[in-house]
Amino acid sequence: MNKTVKYILITFATILSVFLIWYKIDSTPYGGNFTLNNENGKWKFSQNPKKINLLYFGFTKCGSVCPTALATVSNAYGELTDDERKNVRMIFVSVDHKHDKPQDVEKYAKSFHKDFIGVTGNKEQIDETIKLFPAGYVIQKNTNSVMGYSVSHSDKLFFLDKEGKKIAEITEPRNPEKIIAKIRKHL
């Protein structure tokens, strides 16, 4: 075998290997069942899941990102038909485990729509949940903040099936029509 043929075969094998590794990583399913707390105690995703479950990570004292996202989801949810709404639920997860109590998170979520669910947990529960998704958060001291701390978090709306597996996502969910279209696509 001459050097050119060897070079072509090695290059092809390398490209194929990189593609297979990328495909394996990219096709890794996100999501699953998780347990957090609501105002009544333990709450599990697997309790009464809907055909489409929307999931958003944030915190109740968020200045604009969370309220804007949840208001947009609420607008989209309100545009669904009654039959469509029966197959959709919205779950807001607070990552601010030190300051957001389950009853506060539930009240906050319901302030956007009476059907929305608000849950949180201790740091371990939240970390276990968030690592199921391509999401993250950081809480740090911030003397410039009125609260004395700041929370940076992913700004993504996840669409989950009945098993909690991610089937879609929208980054910066600010468009109700886009949310409605994704919901209807997966119903």
Salt bridges, closest charged atoms under 4 A:
ASP82 OD1 - ARG85 NH2 2.46
ASP83 OD1 - LYS86 NZ 3.65
GLU84 OE2 - ARG184 NE 2.73
ASP96 OD1 - HIS99 ND1 2.89
ASP100 OD1 - LYS61 NZ 3.14
GLU106 OE2 - LYS110 NZ 3.26
ASP115 OD2 - HIS113 ND1 3.81
ASP115 OD1 - LYS114 NZ 3.26
ASP127 OD2 - LYS123 NZ 2.84
GLU128 OE2 - LYS131 NZ 3.19
ASP155 OD2 - ARG174 NH2 2.56
GLU169 OE2 - LYS156 NZ 3.57
GLU169 OE1 - LYS166 NZ 3.03
